[in-house]
């Protein structure tokens, strides 16, 4: 009995140290600026990476199936801001990508690793009187990003295959179906984020000689992935709102949409950076116990 109480006290103390460590890492840097920097790289890389993922997913599933699944996925998206039609256009553009276009899209997408690494380094500043570690060379960061781009077609294929089933649940069961489809999609996205976030935290974000443990990276990915999945569900709710994004920009719809997407991308990167700070705090706690 006393041993169980002691273990519970130790767990609570460890959790408290992890939370304090996360808060200290976030407080020691400008999270807003770091997220903005990562968003710049993400804005440049996200569309090419998505197009390449669609083109490569067609290799696994076939062009017709990708088009059919993509249409089913687009039908589940809110139509108030034209998300469904935009998704159709992206799928068509990805399927029309030539082999040379895929190579160029992948090369542009690998720049994302450099941006994430720069943001991760600033979220975990070095201890006082210790020289900051050297960042890996850019070519290494680009190469380390390739597995993430390789996972993208598999993740996209999983979403596309599940899209028709989610659409049927959403359409046939009323409010209960909507809630069930939302829960299933939330869980699916959460599970799909585990592996890429683990890789990003451990390989892309780790500085030379100071990489977090695989176990720490996985724990951070599981926790961070839950918030990322919830954030993306919130983005779908935002897309369902009848908001005129062009009004603040003199009727320029393209500018309004671009600004809204950049804002949401900035918040998404802030969530990931907090998740990386949590990963570092977990790693410090594991190092303390070892």
NORTAFEN-V683641 format. One record per run of one state. SS is the DSSP state (h for helix, s for strand, l for the rest). FROM is the first residue (numbers start at 1). TO is the last residue. If there is no record, write none. Layout:
SS;FROM;TO  SS;FROM;TO
This chain:
l;1;1  h;2;27  l;28;30  h;31;61  l;62;62  h;63;76  l;77;82  h;83;95  l;96;98  h;99;109  l;110;110  h;111;123  l;124;137  h;138;172  l;173;173  h;174;204  l;205;206  s;207;207  l;208;209  s;210;210  l;211;213  h;214;239  l;240;246  h;247;249  l;250;252  h;253;289  l;290;290
